[in-house]
Structure formats: C-alpha cells, structure tokens
Amino acid sequence: MKLAQLPSSAPELLVEGRPDSTPSVVDGVGLAKLYGEPLFKLPNDLYIPPDALEVFLEAFEGPLDLLLYLIRKQNFNILDIPMASVTLQYLEYVDQIRVHNLELAAEYLLMAAMLIEIKSRMLLPVKKADTGEEVNDPRAELVRRLLEYEQMKLAAQQIDSLPQLGRDYVRAQIYIEQSMVPRWPEVHAVDLQSAWADVLKRAKLTAHHTISREELSVRAHMTGILRRLQSARFVEFSDLFEPARGVPVLVVNFIALLELAKETLIEITQAEAFAPIYVRLSYSPN
C-alpha cells in the first residue's frame, strides 16, 4: 500500500454498494491508494497499539549485563568505577522498565539498591580497622562479580560461534533395509573354473622343473581338507591349496575338494558376484 499526505478536507472513502460519487483527484493529489483505488480519508477503526511503535535498541540478560554495558560503553575503568555516574544511568534504565514490566524490574532494583549502598559507603570517611589495616574498597565485590560475568559471557560467545548441529549443519542419515536371513548367491561351475585357473596360474609361477613320481591319495587329501575346515568357520578357496607343492598335488587336492562337495560334507559359498569363494563344513540338522 502506498500512502501520501493530503489535506484533511478530502471526501469520504467509497462504501461498497453505494454509487461512486467521489472524484478520483482532490486538489490534484490523492491521500492514498488501496488496492489501486484512491483513498481520501483514513478509516475510523484504524487502530495501532501504542506498544507497536516501541523500539528496543539494547537487550540485557540481567542486572550485571546492564551494568557491564554502561561501563564499557563509556570506557570506564572497571577497577575504578565512577559510582555516581553509573548509578544515575542505571536508575534511569530501571525507571523505564518499571513502567512496562514490574516483575522484570525486581532484580534490577536489587542491583540499584546495591549501587546506592556502595555509593553511600564511598561518601563516608574511610576508617581503619582495629588491626590497623586499611578497609577494603566497597566496590571490590562488585568488580569481582563483573569480571567473572564478563569472562563467562566471552566464553559463551566463543562457544556459540562454534558450528552446532541443527543450526549450522545437519547430519546426513540413510536407511538401508536389511533382511534377517542372509541370501548367498549360487556358485556356478564357471566360478569354480575361474578360481581353479587362477590357482593353476600361480602354481606355474612357483613350479620347479623337476620330474618325479609320487603316489597321491585323494582320500588323504579329503581328510586333510576336513581337518583344515574344523579349525575355522570359513576358509578361502585359494587357501586350501599349496602352489609350492606342484601341479600334481594341486590336481589331487582339487579332486578331493570336489568329492567332499559331492558327498555334501562341505559347502562352497560366495557373498556376491566376483567375490572370493569360501569353503566350510556342512551343518547337518539334528
């Protein structure tokens, strides 16, 4: 809505349902435009609460915060506070908040009473104690509280400047639905063939060019494989072979492995495609 000042003698605002007898221009100027229509008189029911135009320039968290603000604003030495000036400014602020919020002003009034007491004690002649020592400055306790409050306020500001979860950043979350029963992919003959070819390839790299005749027992190798599997839950397929013993031993060991699988004494599993192949003992139901 755009408003412009006009003479107070402008005609009345148009009322819905009545004929439009109001001129669009009065003395060459319009009072205002409301939704594109000229406005020549402010409504009688236009009400603005008095508190709506109130402006708060400073917000204080307590009496010490206000007192510290007055001291720092005028560059006073906190170790040598001019009580007369500070107390006067403090009382002026307390008078303002008493008008709007008496409950909030209660704790400020307590601090004001303390300031007046300190000021009155400073006006009295300084007397030495019975022990001959000088009496402490009446402002000492107030100065101590102000210094402690300022340290805590600075520490709070430093902590607040740190990144906070939910304010400065959010934690990424992802939900993955998992089945309670593991589903292992099937091991095909091609996978066994590929794994066997890899074992043979490594065996040739370490094979010695010697010719020897050795009688090998498939049953003996089957027994050795079963003993090996009893000490471990899962054994990788390639770990069941010893390439250093030569190709004949590898062939017999592989045949023994196939015989055990045929007799369902062992299980050959794979977690996923192209993953390592593992061998374990078969679990017979009780």
N, C-alpha and C positions, 0 to 999 in steps of 0.2 A: 504494500500500500504506500503510495507516495502522497505526502502531505505538504501543503504550502500555506503560509499565513495569509489571511484575508480580513477585510473589515468585518466587524461584528454585526453589521446590518444585512448580512446575506440572507436570502429566503430560506425557508424551512426545507428539510430533507423530504424527498418524494416518499410517499407511503404507498405500498402495494395495493392495488385495487382502485386508486383514485386517479383521475385524469392528470396527465403531465402538464401542469401549468407553470412549472418553474423554468426560467430561462437557463440556458446552458452556460452563460457567461454573465457575471455580475461585475460591473466596473472593469471589464477586461481581464479579471483574474478569477480563478476557482479556488475555493477553500481547500478542497482535496479531491482525490479520485478514489472511489471504492469500487473495485471490480469493473473499472472502465467508466463508471457513471460519476458525474460531478457531485461533490458533497459540499453543501453550503452552510451546514450547521452541525456542530458536534452533537452526538446523541446525549440525551439527558441521563441515560442509565450507564454511561461510560464511567467505570469505577476502577481506579488504580490504588491498591493498598499502599499505605504510607511506607511500609517496610520494603515494598518492591523496588524503590529507588535508593535503598540504603546500600552503601558501598563499604566493604571491609577491605582495608588496604593491608593489614597485617593480621595473622592468626597466631595465637600463642597457646602453648600446651600447658601452661601453668604459671604461677607467680614467679618462679625462678627464671623461666624463659622470658617473661616480660622484662624483668629487672636486668637480665643479661643483655637484652636488646637495647634498652635505654643506655646502658653503659657503653656498649660497643658502638652505638650509633653516634655518640658524641665524643668518641675516642678518649674516654676517661680511663685512667689507670685503675685496674681492678683492685690493686693492692692499696690504693689511696682514693677511695670513693668519696666524691663530694656529696655528703648525705642530704644537704639542704636542697640542691637542685634535683637530685634523683628522686627524693621523696615527693617533691612537688609534682613532678611529671607523673610519677606513679599514681598519686592520688587523683590526678585529672583523668587518667585512664579508668581507674576504679569507679569514679563518678559516672562515667559513660556506660559502663557495663551494668551498673546497678539499676539503671533505668529499664534495661531490656531483660536482664536475667539475674534476679537476686540470688538464686541458688549458686550460679556460677561465680558470683562476686564474693561469696563467703570466704573461699580460700585466698582470694586476693586481698580481702580486708584483713585477714590474719597476717599476711606479709606486710601490709601497710602499717599495722599496729607494731610489728617488729621494727620497721624502719623508723617510726616515730620514737620508739623507745631508744633505739641506738642514737638517734639524733639528740634526744634529750640528755642521754648519758654523756655525749661528747660536749654538751654545753656546760656540764658541771665541772668544777675544779678537779683536777687529777690528784688523787691521794695515793700515797704509797701504802703498800700492805704492811702488816705488823712485822713481817720478816725483813722489811727494808727493800724488797724487790718492787720494781715498777709494775703497775697494774696493766694487764693485757689490753690491747686496743679493743673497744666494743665492737668494731667491725670485723674482728678476726674470724669469728664463727661464720658470719655471713660470707666473707671472702672465701673461706674454705668450701662452703656449700656451692658457691658459684663456680669455683674452679672444678670441683668434682662433676657438677652438672654439665659444664662446657666440655669436659673430656668425654663424658658419656654421650653427649649429643654429637660430637665429631665422630666418635666410634660408630654410632648408629647410622650416620650419613655414609661412612665408608662401607659399612655392611650393606646398606640399601643400594649402593652403587654397583654391587656385585650382581652378575646375572642370576636371575631367580626363575625357577621352574614355574611355568604358568603365566609369568609376566613378561619375561624377555625371550623365552624359548619354550618349546614343548617337546616332550619325549615321544619319539616315534614308536608306535606299537603295531604289531602284526599278529594275527591269529592264524595258526595253522592247525587244521583239524587232522588228528591222527587216529588211526584205527587201533583198537586194543589188541587185535590179532595181527601179528606180522605176516605179511604176504611176500614170500620169496619168489622171484622169477624162476622159471624152469630152466634147467641146464640141458642144452641140446648137445647132440653129438658133435656138431660143428665147433662148439665152445671147447669141448674136451680135445678135439683135434688141434685147435689153435694152441691151447695150453701145452699139449704134448709136443707140438712142433717147436714151441719156444724152449721147452726143456731140452730137446734134442740139439737145438742150435747152440745153447750154452754148453752142452756136453761136448760138442765138437771143438769148441774153443779151448777146452782144457784136456782133451783126449791125448793120450800118448800113442805114438806109432809103434806099438808092440803087439806081437801076435802070441796069444796064449790060449790055452784050452782050459775052460773052467766049467764045472758042472754046477748049475744053478737050480735051486729048488723054488718053485712057485709057492708051495706051502710054507716054506721057511720065511719067504718074504711076506706072505699074508700074516703070519704070526708076528713078524717084526712091525708091520703096519698097525696091527691091533694093539700091540704093546705101546706103540708111539701115541696112539689116539687115546689110550686110557689115562695118560698123564696130562692131557689138555682137552678142553672142551671143543675147540675148533683148531684145525691145523691147515695152513695154506697148502694148496695142491702142490706147488713147486717145492715146498719144504720137505715133502715126503721122498724126494729124490736126491741122490748124491752124484752130481755130474763127474766128480773126480774118479769115481769107480769105473767109468767107461760105459759105452753104449749097451753092451750085453746086460749088465746089471740093471740099467735103466729100463730096458725092454721087459725083463722078468719082473721088475718092481711094478711096472705099469700093468702087466697082465695080472699080477696078484691084486692090484687095486681094482681092476675090472671084475675079477672073480668075487671079491668081497662085496662089491656093489650088486653083482648078480645074485648073491646069496642074501642080500638085504642085511648084511652085517654092518655096513657103513652107509652114510648119506652124503651126497655131494650137493652142496648148496651154493648159491650166489646171491648177493644182496640186490644187485641191479645189473642191467646190461653193461658189459665191458668191465665189470668189477672183478676183483680177484675171486677165484673159486676156492671154497673151503670144504674140508672133509671132516666128518665127525662120526662117532659111533651111533648106530641106530638105537632108539629107545623103544623097547618092546613094551606094550601095555601089560599091566599087572593082571 
